[in-house]
Amino acid sequence: MQIDEFEAYYAAQRLAARARADGLSGEFLHWTKVAAEVARISPRANMNLASVQAIVDEELRRKGKTVGGAR
């Protein structure tokens, strides 16, 4: 699969959020590093915090966890 840098950044953020929601700390660290590297090397990878928060909220809802950090 080939995706552009913009999509790669948010895909990595989604995978990091999913790993975090699943309690997989090693995978979480891996995907946060991937997202950071994509953001570092790509001028197209914008870090929109509202978008990242929406991804995290969606993944927490997927796991049946309350948005905002509570379980």
C-alpha positions as CSV (number, residue, x, y, z in Angstrom):
1,M,0.0,0.0,0.0
2,Q,1.3,3.4,-0.9
3,I,0.0,6.6,0.8
4,D,1.2,10.1,0.8
5,E,2.9,11.8,3.8
6,F,-0.3,13.6,4.9
7,E,-2.2,10.3,5.1
8,A,0.8,8.5,6.6
9,Y,1.0,10.9,9.5
10,Y,-2.6,10.5,10.5
11,A,-2.5,6.7,9.9
12,A,0.4,6.5,12.3
13,Q,-1.4,8.7,14.8
14,R,-4.5,6.4,14.5
15,L,-2.4,3.3,15.1
16,A,-0.7,4.9,18.1
17,A,-4.1,5.8,19.6
18,R,-5.4,2.3,19.0
19,A,-2.4,0.8,20.6
20,R,-2.8,3.1,23.6
21,A,-6.5,2.3,23.9
22,D,-5.5,-1.4,23.8
23,G,-2.9,-1.0,26.5
24,L,0.0,-2.0,24.1
25,S,2.7,0.4,25.3
26,G,5.4,-1.0,22.9
27,E,3.3,-0.5,19.9
28,F,2.1,2.9,21.1
29,L,5.8,4.1,21.3
30,H,6.6,2.6,17.9
31,W,3.7,4.4,16.2
32,T,4.3,7.7,17.9
33,K,7.9,7.6,16.7
34,V,6.7,6.8,13.2
35,A,4.3,9.8,13.3
36,A,7.1,12.0,14.6
37,E,9.5,10.9,11.9
38,V,6.9,11.4,9.1
39,A,6.2,14.9,10.5
40,R,9.9,15.6,10.7
41,I,10.8,14.7,7.1
42,S,7.6,15.7,5.3
43,P,6.5,19.2,4.5
44,R,3.0,17.9,3.8
45,A,2.4,16.3,7.2
46,N,0.6,18.9,9.2
47,M,0.1,18.3,12.9
48,N,-3.5,19.4,13.6
49,L,-4.1,18.8,17.3
50,A,-7.8,18.9,16.9
51,S,-7.6,16.1,14.3
52,V,-5.3,14.0,16.5
53,Q,-7.6,14.5,19.4
54,A,-10.6,13.4,17.3
55,I,-8.6,10.2,16.3
56,V,-7.8,9.5,20.0
57,D,-11.4,10.0,21.0
58,E,-12.7,7.7,18.2
59,E,-10.3,5.0,19.3
60,L,-11.3,5.3,22.9
61,R,-14.9,5.1,22.0
62,R,-14.1,2.0,19.9
63,K,-12.8,0.3,23.0
64,G,-15.8,1.4,25.0
65,K,-13.7,3.8,27.1
66,T,-14.9,7.2,28.1
67,V,-13.4,10.1,26.2
68,G,-11.3,12.4,28.4
69,G,-9.1,9.8,30.1
70,A,-11.6,8.2,32.4
71,R,-12.3,4.5,32.1
